[in-house]
Amino acid sequence: MHGDDATPSLGIERVLEGQAEARLDRDLVAIPLPGHTRGSMALLYEDRFLFTGDHLWGDGDGALGASRGVCWYSWSEQTKSMVRLLDYSFEWVLPGHGDPLRAESPKKMREKIEALIARMRRRA
């Protein structure tokens, strides 16, 4: 869990700080993505599967979705976090809530992220 969301009473085994990614294992990376909450993160597994929590999901129509209605910290930070995801390669978005989304390739997923960023910027 990220330190910006963790409290000592939760008994978290590993608390991450800052905005740098953290390699948790050979094929698992934690990526801080503030926006939904100050300490939102995603987990990237095998450069293929992105576990996103509550800040990114499939819309059921082949697009990615995000909503100001469930953005508890900062919409502008959440938009910046989506831009950060362009640095990573993956095919799947596996959310905490909402529909999962699989793209045909990492390139196609990048296109979906770029389209989402454009929509988010229009809702700024």
TAKA-V687047 format. One record per backbone hydrogen bond with DSSP energy under -1.0 kcal/mol. NH is the residue of the N-H (numbers start at 1). CO is the residue of the C=O. If there is no record, write none. Layout:
BEGIN
nh->NH co->CO
nh->NH co->CO
END
This chain:
BEGIN
nh->3 co->16
nh->5 co->2
nh->6 co->2
nh->10 co->7
nh->11 co->8
nh->16 co->1
nh->22 co->30
nh->24 co->28
nh->25 co->28
nh->28 co->25
nh->29 co->44
nh->30 co->22
nh->31 co->42
nh->33 co->40
nh->35 co->37
nh->40 co->37
nh->42 co->31
nh->43 co->51
nh->44 co->29
nh->45 co->49
nh->46 co->27
nh->48 co->45
nh->49 co->45
nh->50 co->92
nh->51 co->43
nh->52 co->94
nh->55 co->52
nh->57 co->65
nh->58 co->99
nh->59 co->63
nh->65 co->57
nh->70 co->67
nh->71 co->68
nh->72 co->36
nh->73 co->35
nh->74 co->35
nh->78 co->74
nh->79 co->75
nh->80 co->76
nh->81 co->77
nh->82 co->78
nh->83 co->79
nh->84 co->80
nh->85 co->81
nh->86 co->83
nh->87 co->84
nh->88 co->85
nh->91 co->48
nh->92 co->48
nh->93 co->101
nh->94 co->50
nh->96 co->53
nh->99 co->58
nh->101 co->93
nh->103 co->91
nh->109 co->105
nh->110 co->106
nh->111 co->107
nh->112 co->108
nh->113 co->109
nh->114 co->110
nh->115 co->111
nh->116 co->112
nh->117 co->113
nh->118 co->114
nh->119 co->115
nh->120 co->116
nh->121 co->117
nh->122 co->118
nh->123 co->119
nh->124 co->121
END
